[in-house]
């Protein structure tokens, strides 16, 4: 009996229970506290008054309607743009295709609120393009603030995600189907409508739902350019962190509502993926063909134009970081390095840069180590507990960052778990937020490794742990490192949870950028944004070098 117990209680069982305990502590426990706080009145009695308050007053529930309007329109535009760009770049020879792909991915990697800030510089009330328009046209343009501006930023920021997914799907598409339809008399429009779109519909549904969840939960962009058009995440932030009046219990009720909505969206995605997913084998993969004449010129202008507009915020940020600013944050037009001096050499400001790299490095180490272990447990040691662990670690992917930040403050603001305001909680938050990406990519890699390789190592005298460390991990490493680099890029650009959890000592680059924009210190904001953008570009180049790829497709 003792032998049986020892066999069952091996390193993998211990790892499962330890990581499961951490998941319960840092995911379930804070979320349960939010639910508890939402149904408990100030006097400590059970009450649903906070939910009633939300649905009774138009001021509150109208923000939810606003969020759905913005999200639906931005998702539709992103899906159409992403599908069109993926098809054009896969089917037609475009000059500079490789570099266009890199620029599209770059436009996705920067935080949406940086795009919002950049578009304020271009199309705000005193923006460069706004001044040109108002000087030329008799009609005065008031700027991009409100619904249109939010949709513009989200659409340009999100279509690359649809593009990457759809581009990957088109790689697996058998072009003989398209050729057969062409021989039967279908023109280009019919081939796209009747063959291409139906075949990539599962991918479009999956990517568009990811865009939907991403846009729905973002608060940085509508906070900067929404003005009177308030969205649901902005209201949650205001109720919890507002300067005038706050209500923790009401904020908790709002968090529960948005958690419920995102969970429904997640299960909808899972249902649609299971219903519409099928495998394609590209016996004859799609190849880019050359076209000539006016069509070639128009296609190049269209692709170049969309990529230019998508990358324009990054170009704007880099350019304005070298311009002098006067009173009110207006640019005087002169060249200067003062903005970089303020951010890089000033002792009070450069801590945000150091914190970003330090927190990011420590978080990515945690993400990679735990991500590999959890993926291995889920793929190779399937049980009720490993399946539960896999599900729990997906929750931070579904839940908006601001909600997770609020949950962490509720959960770790008193002894013996007093972690609020510390670098430890910031690192844990970043790790938990980005863990699902690495787990999913690592699980896919493990699925490509035959268990017989590990079994052979065991038969030659290795125990399971040695087989895992010496055989499985090295075989996974290239793919895991590639995924880790991409996780790193999204990790250092995290704002939603960081804006809730930071203190003056734990401020990160994204928080610093947001704070400088709010203070109208646009020069410093541009310098910070450029540092973040350059870091993302270098990380992307390292990804290409490590993975051996020339493009990114999911």
C-alpha positions in Angstrom: 0.0 0.0 0.0 2.8 2.4 0.8 4.4 1.7 -2.5 1.2 2.5 -4.3 0.8 5.8 -2.4 4.4 6.8 -3.2 3.8 6.1 -6.8 0.7 8.2 -6.9 2.3 11.1 -5.0 5.0 11.9 -7.5 6.5 15.1 -8.7 3.7 15.7 -11.2 1.0 15.2 -8.5 2.8 17.6 -6.2 3.2 20.2 -9.0 -0.5 19.9 -9.9 -1.7 20.6 -6.4 0.8 23.4 -5.7 0.0 25.3 -9.0 -3.7 24.6 -8.4 -3.4 26.2 -4.9 -1.7 29.2 -6.5 -4.4 29.5 -9.1 -7.1 29.4 -6.4 -5.2 32.0 -4.3 -4.5 34.5 -7.1 -7.4 33.9 -9.5 -10.5 32.4 -7.7 -10.1 34.1 -4.3 -10.0 37.7 -5.6 -12.9 37.0 -8.0 -15.0 35.5 -5.2 -14.3 38.6 -3.1 -15.6 40.8 -6.0 -18.8 38.7 -6.1 -19.2 38.9 -2.3 -18.7 42.7 -2.3 -21.2 43.2 -5.0 -24.1 41.6 -3.0 -23.2 42.9 0.5 -24.4 46.3 1.5 -22.4 48.8 3.6 -24.1 47.5 6.7 -23.0 43.9 5.9 -26.4 42.6 4.8 -27.2 40.6 1.7 -28.4 43.0 -1.0 -28.8 43.3 -4.7 -29.4 47.0 -4.6 -26.2 47.8 -6.5 -27.4 45.7 -9.5 -30.8 47.4 -9.3 -29.1 50.8 -9.2 -27.3 50.0 -12.4 -30.3 48.9 -14.4 -32.7 51.6 -13.0 -30.6 54.6 -14.1 -30.0 55.3 -17.8 -26.7 57.1 -17.0 -25.2 53.7 -16.0 -26.7 51.2 -18.4 -26.3 53.5 -21.4 -22.5 53.1 -21.0 -23.0 49.3 -21.5 -25.0 50.1 -24.7 -22.2 52.5 -25.8 -19.6 49.8 -25.3 -21.6 47.3 -27.4 -22.0 49.9 -30.2 -18.3 50.7 -30.3 -17.3 47.1 -30.0 -19.6 45.8 -32.7 -18.7 48.5 -35.3 -15.0 48.2 -34.6 -15.1 44.4 -34.8 -16.9 44.5 -38.1 -14.4 46.9 -39.6 -11.5 45.0 -38.2 -12.8 41.7 -39.6 -13.3 43.2 -43.1 -9.9 44.9 -43.1 -8.1 41.9 -41.8 -9.7 39.5 -44.3 -9.0 41.8 -47.2 -5.4 42.4 -46.3 -4.7 38.7 -45.6 -6.2 37.7 -49.0 -4.4 40.4 -51.0 -1.0 39.8 -49.4 -1.4 36.0 -49.8 -2.8 35.9 -53.4 -1.0 38.8 -55.1 2.7 39.6 -55.4 3.1 42.9 -53.4 6.4 44.6 -53.5 7.9 44.7 -50.0 5.4 42.0 -48.7 7.7 40.9 -45.9 8.1 44.5 -44.5 4.4 45.2 -44.9 3.7 42.2 -42.7 6.1 43.4 -40.1 4.6 46.8 -40.0 1.0 45.4 -39.7 2.1 43.3 -36.7 3.9 46.3 -35.2 0.7 48.3 -35.4 -1.0 45.6 -33.3 1.7 45.3 -30.7 1.5 48.8 -29.2 -1.2 49.5 -26.7 -4.4 51.0 -28.1 -4.2 54.1 -25.9 -0.9 55.0 -27.6 -2.8 55.0 -30.9 -5.4 57.2 -29.3 -2.8 59.6 -28.0 -1.1 59.7 -31.5 -4.4 60.4 -33.3 -5.0 63.3 -30.8 -1.8 64.7 -32.1 -3.0 64.3 -35.7 -6.8 64.8 -35.5 -7.4 66.4 -32.1 -8.6 69.9 -31.8 -5.1 71.3 -32.3 -3.8 68.3 -34.3 -1.6 68.7 -37.3 -4.2 67.3 -39.8 -7.0 69.2 -38.1 -5.2 72.5 -38.6 -4.6 71.7 -42.3 -8.2 70.8 -42.8 -9.5 73.9 -41.0 -7.2 76.1 -43.0 -8.3 74.6 -46.4 -12.0 73.9 -45.9 -14.7 76.4 -44.9 -16.2 73.8 -42.4 -14.4 73.7 -39.1 -13.4 70.1 -38.0 -13.8 69.6 -34.3 -11.5 66.5 -34.0 -12.0 62.8 -33.7 -13.3 62.8 -30.1 -16.3 60.6 -29.3 -17.7 57.5 -31.0 -15.9 57.9 -34.4 -12.5 58.4 -32.8 -12.8 55.4 -30.6 -13.9 53.2 -33.5 -11.1 54.5 -35.7 -8.4 53.7 -33.1 -9.8 50.3 -32.2 -10.3 49.3 -35.8 -6.8 50.2 -36.9 -5.4 48.6 -33.8 -7.4 45.3 -34.0 -7.5 44.4 -37.7 -3.9 43.0 -37.6 -5.2 40.3 -35.2 -7.8 39.1 -37.8 -5.1 39.5 -40.4 -2.7 37.1 -38.6 -5.3 34.5 -38.0 -6.7 34.6 -41.5 -3.3 34.6 -43.1 -2.5 31.4 -41.2 -5.8 29.9 -42.4 -5.1 30.8 -46.0 -1.8 29.0 -45.8 -3.8 25.8 -45.2 -6.3 26.5 -48.0 -6.1 24.1 -51.0 -5.9 26.4 -54.0 -7.2 23.7 -56.4 -10.7 24.5 -55.0 -10.3 28.1 -56.2 -8.9 27.0 -59.5 -11.8 24.6 -60.0 -14.4 27.4 -59.3 -12.5 29.7 -61.8 -12.7 27.0 -64.5 -16.5 26.8 -63.9 -16.9 30.5 -64.7 -16.7 32.2 -61.2 -15.2 35.7 -61.3 -12.9 37.0 -58.6 -15.7 38.4 -56.4 -17.6 35.1 -56.6 -14.5 33.1 -55.8 -13.9 35.1 -52.7 -17.5 35.2 -51.7 -18.4 31.5 -52.4 -15.0 29.7 -51.8 -12.5 31.7 -49.7 -14.8 33.3 -47.1 -16.7 30.1 -46.3 -13.4 28.2 -45.9 -12.0 30.7 -43.5 -15.2 31.5 -41.7 -14.2 29.5 -38.5 -11.0 31.5 -38.3 -12.9 34.8 -38.9 -15.3 33.9 -36.1 -12.6 33.0 -33.7 -10.5 36.1 -34.4 -13.4 38.5 -34.5 -14.6 37.3 -31.1 -11.1 37.8 -29.7 -11.2 41.4 -31.1 -14.7 41.8 -29.6 -13.5 40.8 -26.1 -10.3 43.0 -26.4 -12.2 46.1 -27.5 -15.1 45.6 -25.1 -12.8 45.5 -22.1 -10.4 48.3 -23.0 -10.7 51.5 -21.1 -7.5 53.5 -22.1 -8.7 54.6 -25.5 -12.3 55.8 -24.6 -10.8 57.4 -21.5 -8.5 59.6 -23.7 -10.7 60.4 -26.6 -14.2 59.4 -25.6 -15.0 62.7 -23.8 -18.8 62.7 -23.4 -19.1 59.2 -25.0 -18.5 57.1 -21.9 -18.1 53.3 -22.1 -18.6 50.6 -19.5 -14.9 50.1 -18.5 -14.5 53.8 -18.1 -17.4 53.9 -15.7 -15.9 50.9 -13.7 -12.6 52.8 -13.4 -14.4 56.0 -12.3 -16.5 54.2 -9.7 -13.4 52.6 -8.2 -10.7 55.2 -8.7 -12.6 58.4 -9.3 -11.5 61.7 -7.7 -14.9 63.0 -6.8 -16.9 60.0 -5.4 -16.3 56.3 -5.4 -18.4 53.3 -4.4 -16.5 50.0 -4.0 -19.6 47.9 -3.7 -21.1 49.4 -6.9 -17.8 49.0 -8.7 -17.8 45.4 -7.7 -21.3 44.9 -9.1 -20.2 46.4 -12.4 -17.2 44.1 -12.4 -19.6 41.1 -11.9 -21.7 42.3 -14.9 -18.7 42.6 -17.2 -17.3 39.2 -16.0 -20.7 37.6 -16.9 -20.7 39.2 -20.4 -17.1 38.2 -21.2 -17.7 34.6 -19.9 -20.7 34.4 -22.3 -18.6 35.6 -25.1 -15.9 33.1 -24.3 -18.3 30.2 -24.2 -19.8 31.5 -27.5 -16.4 31.4 -29.0 -15.8 27.8 -27.7 -19.2 26.7 -29.1 -18.6 28.3 -32.6 -15.1 26.9 -32.7 -16.4 23.4 -32.0 -19.3 23.7 -34.4 -17.5 25.2 -37.4 -14.0 24.0 -37.0 -12.7 21.6 -39.7 -9.2 20.7 -40.9 -7.8 21.7 -44.4 -4.9 20.1 -46.1 -3.2 22.3 -48.6 -2.3 19.8 -51.3 -1.8 22.8 -53.5 -1.1 25.9 -51.3 -2.2 29.3 -52.4 0.6 31.1 -54.2 0.9 34.8 -54.9 0.5 35.7 -58.5 1.6 38.8 -60.4 -1.0 41.1 -61.9 -0.3 44.0 -64.2 -1.7 47.3 -65.4 -4.1 49.5 -63.5 -5.2 46.7 -61.1 -1.7 46.2 -59.9 -1.3 49.9 -59.2 -4.7 50.1 -57.4 -3.9 47.0 -55.2 -0.5 48.4 -54.2 -2.0 51.8 -53.4 -4.8 50.2 -51.3 -2.4 47.9 -49.4 0.2 50.6 -48.8 -2.4 53.1 -47.8 -4.0 50.8 -45.2 -0.6 49.9 -43.8 0.5 53.5 -43.7 -2.6 54.6 -41.8 -2.2 51.6 -39.4 1.5 52.5 -38.7 0.9 56.2 -38.6 0.5 56.4 -34.8 3.9 54.8 -34.3 5.5 57.2 -36.8 3.8 60.2 -35.2 4.9 59.2 -31.7 8.6 58.7 -32.8 8.6 62.1 -34.7 7.0 64.1 -32.0 9.4 62.7 -29.4 12.1 64.9 -31.0 10.0 68.1 -31.1 10.0 70.9 -28.5 6.9 71.6 -26.6 5.7 74.9 -25.3 3.0 75.9 -22.8 -0.1 73.7 -22.9 1.8 70.8 -24.4 1.8 72.4 -27.9 4.7 71.6 -30.2 6.8 74.6 -31.2 8.4 72.8 -34.2 12.0 72.9 -33.0 14.2 69.9 -32.7 15.2 68.7 -29.2 16.5 65.8 -27.2 15.1 67.3 -24.0 12.2 64.8 -23.9 14.6 61.9 -23.8 16.7 63.7 -21.2 13.6 64.0 -19.0 12.6 60.4 -19.4 16.0 58.6 -19.5 18.2 60.7 -17.3 15.9 62.2 -14.8 16.0 60.1 -11.6 12.3 60.7 -10.9 11.2 59.6 -14.4 13.4 56.7 -15.5 12.2 54.4 -12.7 9.2 53.7 -15.0 11.5 52.3 -17.7 13.5 50.3 -15.2 10.3 48.9 -13.6 8.9 47.9 -17.0 11.9 45.9 -17.9 12.4 44.4 -14.4 8.8 43.5 -13.8 8.5 42.2 -17.4 11.6 40.0 -17.2 10.5 38.5 -13.8 7.0 38.0 -15.0 8.0 36.3 -18.3 10.3 33.9 -16.4 7.3 32.9 -14.2 5.1 32.7 -17.3 7.5 30.5 -19.2 8.3 28.1 -16.3 4.7 27.7 -15.1 3.3 27.8 -18.7 5.5 24.8 -19.7 4.6 22.8 -16.6 0.8 23.5 -16.9 0.8 22.7 -20.6 2.7 19.4 -19.9 0.3 18.5 -17.1 -2.7 19.2 -19.3 -1.4 17.3 -22.3 0.4 14.4 -20.7 -1.1 13.9 -17.2 -4.8 14.4 -17.9 -7.0 14.2 -14.9 -9.8 16.1 -13.2 -7.3 18.3 -11.4 -5.1 19.1 -14.4 -8.3 19.9 -16.5 -9.5 22.2 -13.7 -6.1 23.9 -13.6 -6.1 24.4 -17.3 -9.6 26.0 -17.1 -8.7 28.2 -14.1 -5.6 29.6 -15.9 -7.7 30.7 -18.8 -9.9 33.0 -16.7 -7.5 35.9 -16.7 -7.5 35.8 -20.5 -11.3 36.3 -20.5 -11.6 38.8 -17.6 -10.7 42.5 -18.4 -7.5 43.7 -16.9 -9.1 46.5 -14.9 -11.4 44.0 -13.3 -8.5 41.8 -12.4 -6.7 44.8 -10.9 -9.7 45.7 -8.7 -10.0 42.0 -7.6 -6.3 42.0 -6.6 -6.8 45.1 -4.5 -9.8 43.6 -2.8 -7.9 40.3 -2.2 -4.5 41.5 -1.1 -5.1 44.8 0.8 -5.1 43.4 4.3 -2.9 41.2 6.4 -1.8 38.4 6.2 -1.9 38.9 2.4 -1.0 42.6 2.3 0.6 42.9 -1.1 -1.2 46.0 -2.5 1.3 48.7 -3.6 4.2 46.3 -3.9 6.2 45.2 -6.9 5.3 41.6 -6.1 1.6 42.2 -6.8 2.5 44.0 -10.0 4.6 41.0 -11.2 1.9 38.5 -10.1 -0.7 40.5 -12.0 1.4 40.6 -15.2 2.2 36.9 -14.9 -1.4 35.9 -14.4 -2.7 38.1 -17.3 -0.2 36.7 -19.8 0.0 33.1 -18.6 -2.8 31.8 -20.9 -0.9 32.8 -24.1 2.1 30.7 -23.2 0.0 27.8 -22.0 -1.9 27.6 -25.2 1.2 27.8 -27.4 3.1 25.3 -25.3 0.2 22.9 -25.3 0.2 23.1 -29.1 3.9 22.3 -29.2 3.6 19.4 -26.9 0.9 18.0 -29.1 3.5 17.8 -31.9 5.9 15.7 -29.8 5.3 12.0 -29.7 5.0 10.5 -26.2 7.1 7.6 -27.6 10.2 9.8 -27.4 9.8 10.3 -23.7 9.0 6.6 -23.2 12.2 5.7 -25.0 14.2 7.9 -22.6 12.5 6.2 -19.6 13.3 2.7 -21.0 16.9 3.8 -21.2 17.1 4.6 -17.5 15.7 8.1 -17.1 12.9 8.8 -14.7 9.9 10.9 -15.8 11.4 14.2 -14.5 14.7 13.6 -16.3 12.9 12.7 -19.5 10.9 15.9 -19.2 13.9 18.1 -18.5 16.3 16.5 -21.0 14.0 15.5 -23.8 10.7 17.4 -23.8 11.8 20.8 -22.7 14.7 21.1 -25.2 12.3 20.0 -28.0 9.8 22.6 -26.9 12.3 25.4 -26.3 12.4 27.1 -29.7 8.6 27.3 -30.0 8.3 28.4 -26.3 10.9 31.1 -26.7 9.1 32.4 -29.7 5.8 32.5 -27.8 7.6 34.0 -24.8 8.9 36.9 -26.9 5.4 37.7 -28.2 4.0 37.4 -24.6 6.8 39.8 -23.5 5.7 42.4 -26.0 2.1 42.3 -24.8 3.2 42.1 -21.2 5.3 45.4 -21.3 2.4 47.2 -22.9 -0.2 46.2 -20.2 -2.2 49.2 -18.9 -5.6 48.0 -17.7 -4.5 46.2 -14.5 -1.3 48.3 -14.0 -3.2 51.6 -13.8 -5.2 50.1 -10.9 -2.3 48.5 -9.0 0.6 50.9 -9.4 2.1 53.3 -6.9 4.7 56.0 -7.4 7.4 53.4 -6.8 6.0 50.7 -9.1 5.0 52.9 -12.1 5.5 51.3 -15.5 6.0 52.8 -19.0 2.3 52.4 -20.0 1.2 54.1 -16.8 3.8 56.9 -17.2 2.6 57.5 -20.8 -1.0 57.7 -19.7 -0.1 60.0 -16.8 1.9 62.3 -19.1 -0.9 62.5 -21.7 -3.5 63.4 -19.0 -1.1 66.2 -17.8 -0.7 67.4 -21.4 3.0 66.7 -21.2 3.1 65.3 -24.8 6.8 65.5 -25.3 7.6 63.2 -22.4 4.7 61.0 -23.4 6.1 60.7 -26.9 9.5 59.8 -25.6 8.1 57.1 -23.4 6.0 55.8 -26.2 9.0 55.7 -28.6 11.0 53.7 -26.0 8.1 51.2 -25.8 7.7 51.1 -29.6 11.4 50.5 -30.2 11.4 47.7 -27.5 8.5 46.0 -29.3 10.2 46.3 -32.7 13.4 44.8 -31.4 11.4 42.0 -29.7 9.7 41.3 -33.0 13.0 41.1 -34.8 14.3 38.7 -32.2 11.1 36.6 -32.6 11.8 36.3 -36.4 15.4 35.4 -35.7 14.6 32.7 -33.0 11.6 31.2 -34.8 13.2 31.3 -38.3 9.9 32.8 -39.7 9.6 35.7 -42.0 6.0 36.6 -41.0 3.5 36.0 -38.2 0.4 33.9 -38.8 -1.6 32.2 -36.1 
